[in-house]
Amino acid sequence: MLLKATRGGLDAGLRSVGEREVAFYSQAAPLMPGGPFPRCYDAEYSSGRFHLLLEDLSETHLVLTEWPLPPNVEACERIVDTWAMFHAFWWRHPRLGREVGTFLDAAALAKIAAEYRERYERFAVTLGDRLWSGARAVYARVFDARERLYTPARLYAVYTRAHGDAHVWNLLYPRDGAASGIRLIDWDGWRVGRGVSDLAYMMAVHWFPERRARLEAQLIERYHTGLLAHGVTGYGLDSLWEDYRLSVIGHLAIPVWQQSYGFHASIWWPHLHRILAAFEDLGCAALPLVVPRPACWPRGAGSYASTPHSRSFRKPSRPGRAALAP
């Protein structure tokens, strides 16, 4: 068995992570017997300290690659299949947001937005001219659109259980390669939200543009096929792509929060460049919620799709840095 417990030196803002992971194993995991996560034998949180007694998988599983090297294509496909199965199980689950997890209301979202803006302002001051004008323009546009982007109705139009920190080093891969054997670990950032945000975290935050250009579309489509195969209905591929782009916009916050929590620059600086590249490559600046649609626009014009990923929307020209300016 493996003991996971509170460690010293955590930023004050991160001390609640143990409480969330204990909640996952004590409240959520029992509702998904045989789910793709380690068995938990004991979970307790009290007075800011926690411990988990987990199944030791070291003989049967391994961390797939050395950080920051991404997995090969076959492994990525199996990881996406696992996420599709997991997210489909929790898709609009009747316990979510009620007995397990919470739906954020407008006041909670406004509080998060205010803290994000404050941290970004410190982030921008700290970086100075290293935060280039195009990047500042993207953040300015997103902050301007935040009230339209993040409303309870918008966030929870479809929902499932999202991991929240779904990079490939937060899973254990079976040594024998069996796809059904993947185990998802480190559940201290889970929330009720968009499932595809986990894929955006894996790809848009952690992959360079060349790899995304080769694999992103096929993996998104594979994920969609997996959702449908596991019983999800009423969720088209176009809607999935829109949610993926909205997740990319949300993940712009990741390097800001990481820098503010004292993460090493070798982590958040590449994240900043990769997530901004994804914002540009995927045409996120053209999303109607980011750029309010003038009444004179014909229906469907200036749609968000900037790549062949979404075939039922017209493809505008690739938005260069000038298109991201205020």
Helices and strands as residue ranges (DSSP letters): E 2-5, G 12-14, H 17-23, I 24-28, G 29-31, E 40-46, E 49-54, E 61-62, H 73-89, H 106-127, G 128-130, H 133-149, H 152-155, E 160-162, G 168-170, E 171-174, G 179-181, E 183-184, E 191-193, H 196-200, I 201-205, H 209-229, H 237-250, H 253-260, H 265-281, G 284-286, G 321-324
